């Protein structure tokens, strides 16, 4: 319904109450602070999660590499064991080859040395590694000395020493001296410096005796 003011007076306006906003500002600031803090915490949490994921990926990769390296290590150890076995076989074959050829060469050297020494023969020969022991007999002490000199000149023996030299009392018909000599086998091509102990009276070549026993290897 429409009302008409016939008096012509203005209707007084209703007064508005002032709004008090003093209590709302702290709440607004607190809310804004909470929101800003939540954003920062979310950003930090996201970064931490991203770094954690990267570190976990690196750890997984390193574990894979470790497993691969352990497999490689096992293979290397197996190869090393095979290498040791093969090297032992090679050394054994080489040693057998050296013993086969060296034994023949040693016999040739001994036979040649004995044949150049008159009135001397060997009764036994013992070889242990590179050490050699010779037992034999000679018609004279000078024959033993000449045999030692021949061993030196051959260049195949070193450290030649006479262990024993004595007259055989059992042989009454012919004068015989039994001897024992030790020597070291020198590899071919190596120097063979040696100092030799000679029996008393040794040093001159014994005159040939046509009636003496011929030299032989026994």
C-alpha positions as CSV (number, residue, x, y, z in Angstrom):
1,X,0.0,0.0,0.0
2,X,1.3,3.5,-0.9
3,X,1.4,6.1,1.8
4,X,1.4,9.8,1.0
5,X,2.8,12.4,3.4
6,X,0.4,15.3,3.3
7,X,2.2,17.4,5.9
8,X,5.2,18.0,3.6
9,X,7.7,17.2,6.4
10,X,10.6,15.0,5.7
11,X,10.6,11.8,7.5
12,X,13.6,11.5,9.8
13,X,16.1,8.8,8.8
14,X,16.9,6.0,11.1
15,X,20.4,6.3,12.6
16,X,22.8,3.4,12.0
17,X,24.9,1.9,14.8
18,X,28.6,2.1,14.2
19,X,30.2,-1.3,13.5
20,X,33.0,-2.3,15.9
21,X,35.8,-4.1,14.0
22,X,38.5,-4.1,16.7
23,X,38.0,-7.7,17.7
24,X,37.9,-9.0,14.1
25,X,41.4,-7.8,13.1
26,X,43.4,-10.1,15.4
27,X,41.4,-13.0,14.2
28,X,42.1,-12.0,10.6
29,X,45.8,-11.7,11.3
30,X,45.8,-15.1,13.1
31,X,44.0,-16.7,10.2
32,X,46.3,-15.2,7.7
33,X,49.3,-16.3,9.7
34,X,48.0,-19.8,10.0
35,X,47.3,-19.9,6.2
36,X,50.8,-18.6,5.5
37,X,52.4,-21.0,7.9
38,X,50.4,-23.9,6.3
39,X,51.7,-22.9,2.9
40,X,55.3,-22.8,4.1
41,X,55.0,-26.1,5.9
42,X,53.4,-27.6,2.8
43,X,56.2,-26.3,0.6
44,X,58.8,-27.7,3.0
45,X,57.1,-31.0,3.3
46,X,56.9,-31.2,-0.5
47,X,60.6,-30.5,-0.8
48,X,61.4,-33.1,1.9
49,X,59.3,-35.7,0.2
50,X,60.9,-34.9,-3.2
51,X,64.4,-35.2,-1.7
52,X,63.5,-38.4,0.2
53,X,62.2,-39.9,-3.1
54,X,65.5,-39.0,-4.8
55,X,67.6,-40.4,-2.0
56,X,65.5,-43.6,-2.0
57,X,66.1,-43.9,-5.7
58,X,69.8,-43.4,-5.2
59,X,69.9,-46.0,-2.5
60,X,68.1,-48.5,-4.7
61,X,70.5,-47.8,-7.5
62,X,73.5,-48.2,-5.2
63,X,72.1,-51.5,-3.9
64,X,71.7,-52.7,-7.5
65,X,75.3,-51.7,-8.2
66,X,76.5,-53.4,-5.1
67,X,74.8,-56.6,-6.1
68,X,76.4,-56.4,-9.6
69,X,79.8,-55.7,-8.0
70,X,79.4,-58.7,-5.7
71,X,78.7,-60.9,-8.7
72,X,81.8,-59.5,-10.5
73,X,83.9,-60.0,-7.4
74,X,82.8,-63.7,-7.2
75,X,83.7,-64.1,-10.9
76,X,87.1,-62.5,-10.4
77,X,87.8,-64.8,-7.4
78,X,86.8,-67.8,-9.5
79,X,89.1,-66.6,-12.3
80,X,91.9,-66.1,-9.8
81,X,91.5,-69.6,-8.5
82,X,91.6,-71.0,-12.0
83,X,94.6,-68.9,-12.7
84,X,96.5,-70.3,-9.7
85,X,95.6,-73.9,-10.7
86,X,96.7,-73.3,-14.3
87,X,99.9,-71.6,-13.2
88,X,100.7,-74.6,-11.0
89,X,100.1,-76.9,-14.0
90,X,102.3,-74.8,-16.2
91,X,105.0,-74.7,-13.5
92,X,104.8,-78.5,-13.1
93,X,105.1,-79.0,-16.9
94,X,108.0,-76.6,-17.1
95,X,109.7,-78.3,-14.2
96,X,109.3,-81.7,-15.8
97,X,110.6,-80.4,-19.1
98,X,113.7,-78.9,-17.3
99,X,114.2,-82.1,-15.4
100,X,114.0,-84.2,-18.5
101,X,116.4,-82.0,-20.6
102,X,118.5,-81.1,-17.6
103,X,119.0,-84.7,-16.5
104,X,120.3,-85.7,-19.8
105,X,122.6,-82.6,-19.9
106,X,123.8,-83.4,-16.4
107,X,124.7,-86.9,-17.3
108,X,126.5,-85.7,-20.4
109,X,128.5,-83.2,-18.3
110,X,129.4,-85.8,-15.7
111,X,130.4,-88.4,-18.3
112,X,132.5,-85.8,-20.2
113,X,134.3,-84.7,-17.1
114,X,135.0,-88.2,-15.9
115,X,136.3,-89.2,-19.3
116,X,138.8,-86.3,-19.2
117,X,140.1,-87.4,-15.9
118,X,142.4,-90.5,-15.9
119,X,142.3,-93.3,-13.4
120,X,139.0,-92.1,-11.9
121,X,135.5,-93.6,-11.9
122,X,132.2,-92.9,-10.1
123,X,130.3,-95.3,-7.9
124,X,127.2,-93.2,-7.2
125,X,125.6,-89.9,-8.0
126,X,122.7,-88.3,-6.0
127,X,120.9,-85.2,-7.2
128,X,118.5,-83.3,-4.9
129,X,117.2,-80.1,-6.4
130,X,120.3,-78.3,-7.6
131,X,122.6,-80.1,-5.1
132,X,124.8,-82.9,-6.4
133,X,126.7,-85.5,-4.4
134,X,129.3,-87.7,-6.2
135,X,131.0,-90.8,-4.8
136,X,133.8,-92.5,-6.6
137,X,137.3,-93.8,-6.5
138,X,140.7,-92.8,-8.0
139,X,144.1,-94.3,-8.4
140,X,145.7,-91.3,-6.8
141,X,144.9,-88.1,-4.8
142,X,146.0,-86.1,-7.8
143,X,143.3,-87.8,-9.9
144,X,140.6,-86.5,-7.4
145,X,142.1,-83.0,-7.7
146,X,142.1,-83.2,-11.5
147,X,138.5,-84.2,-11.4
148,X,137.6,-81.2,-9.3
149,X,139.4,-79.0,-11.7
150,X,137.6,-80.5,-14.6
151,X,134.3,-79.9,-12.8
152,X,135.2,-76.2,-12.4
153,X,136.2,-75.8,-16.0
154,X,133.0,-77.3,-17.3
155,X,131.1,-74.1,-16.2
156,X,128.2,-76.3,-15.2
157,X,129.0,-76.7,-11.5
158,X,129.7,-74.3,-8.6
159,X,130.5,-74.5,-4.9
160,X,132.5,-77.7,-5.4
161,X,133.7,-79.1,-2.2
162,X,135.4,-82.4,-1.3
163,X,133.7,-83.9,1.7
164,X,136.0,-87.0,2.1
165,X,139.0,-88.5,0.5
166,X,140.8,-91.5,2.0
167,X,142.7,-94.6,0.9
168,X,140.7,-97.8,0.5
169,X,142.3,-100.2,3.0
170,X,140.4,-103.2,1.5
171,X,142.0,-102.9,-1.9
172,X,145.5,-104.2,-1.4
173,X,146.4,-105.1,-4.9
174,X,146.0,-101.6,-6.3
175,X,146.2,-98.3,-4.4
176,X,142.7,-96.7,-4.4
177,X,141.4,-93.5,-2.9
178,X,137.7,-93.2,-2.2
179,X,136.2,-89.7,-2.3
180,X,132.9,-87.8,-1.8
181,X,132.3,-84.5,-3.6
182,X,129.4,-82.1,-3.3
183,X,128.6,-79.5,-5.9
184,X,125.9,-77.2,-7.0
185,X,124.4,-77.4,-10.5
186,X,124.6,-74.1,-12.2
187,X,121.9,-73.3,-14.9
188,X,123.4,-72.9,-18.4
189,X,124.6,-69.4,-19.1
190,X,124.9,-68.4,-15.4
191,X,128.2,-67.6,-13.8
192,X,129.7,-70.3,-11.7
193,X,132.2,-68.8,-9.3
194,X,133.3,-71.4,-6.8
195,X,135.9,-72.0,-4.1
196,X,137.1,-75.5,-3.8
197,X,138.8,-77.2,-0.9
198,X,141.6,-79.4,-2.3
199,X,143.3,-82.3,-0.5
200,X,146.8,-81.9,0.6
201,X,149.3,-82.5,-2.2
202,X,146.8,-81.7,-5.0
203,X,147.8,-79.3,-7.7
204,X,149.8,-81.1,-10.4
205,X,148.5,-83.2,-13.2
206,X,149.1,-86.9,-12.5
207,X,151.2,-88.7,-15.1
208,X,149.2,-91.1,-17.4
209,X,149.2,-94.7,-16.3
210,X,148.6,-97.1,-19.1
211,X,148.1,-100.0,-16.7
212,X,145.6,-98.2,-14.5
213,X,141.9,-98.9,-14.6
214,X,140.0,-97.0,-17.4
215,X,137.7,-94.2,-16.4
216,X,134.0,-95.1,-16.3
217,X,130.7,-93.9,-14.9
218,X,129.3,-96.3,-12.4
